[in-house]
Structure formats: C-alpha cells, structure tokens
Amino acid sequence: MRILIAAGGTGGHIYPALAVIANLRERVPDVELRW
C-alpha cells in the first residue's frame, strides 16, 4: 500500500500526521509512506 501524507509546516499539522504514520506502520507492515 502506498500513501502520500501532506501537512503544513507547523506543529499543529505535523504532529497529527506523524501520529497517523506511526499508527499505519503498526497496522500495515508493508505500507510505503511519502511526505
């Protein structure tokens, strides 16, 4: 599975995106994530 994550440059956008990425990596081992 390939997923593109888009977030703004502030912490209010980056930290939720990082949480989503961490959760996806736990649930989908072969996920490919890009910023």
VMD Tcl script that draws the C-alpha trace (Angstrom):
set ca {
  {0.00 0.00 0.00}
  {1.34 3.44 -0.90}
  {0.19 6.57 0.90}
  {1.13 10.23 0.47}
  {0.94 12.39 3.61}
  {0.57 16.15 3.08}
  {0.86 18.52 6.05}
  {1.67 22.18 6.61}
  {4.91 23.39 8.14}
  {3.62 23.99 11.66}
  {3.47 21.62 14.62}
  {-0.32 21.68 14.53}
  {-0.18 19.87 11.19}
  {3.00 17.82 11.52}
  {2.32 16.08 14.85}
  {-1.08 14.65 13.84}
  {0.47 13.46 10.56}
  {3.27 11.73 12.50}
  {0.69 10.02 14.70}
  {-1.19 8.76 11.63}
  {2.07 7.47 10.14}
  {3.01 5.63 13.34}
  {-0.42 4.02 13.51}
  {-0.32 2.96 9.86}
  {3.14 1.41 10.27}
  {1.84 -0.67 13.19}
  {-1.25 -1.87 11.33}
  {0.11 -2.24 7.78}
  {3.70 -3.58 7.83}
  {4.32 -3.17 4.09}
  {2.99 0.40 3.82}
  {5.11 2.89 1.84}
  {4.69 6.44 3.12}
  {5.86 9.66 1.46}
  {5.82 13.27 2.62}
}
mol new
graphics top color blue
foreach p $ca { graphics top sphere $p radius 0.5 }
foreach p [lrange $ca 0 end-1] q [lrange $ca 1 end] { graphics top cylinder $p $q radius 0.2 }
display resetview
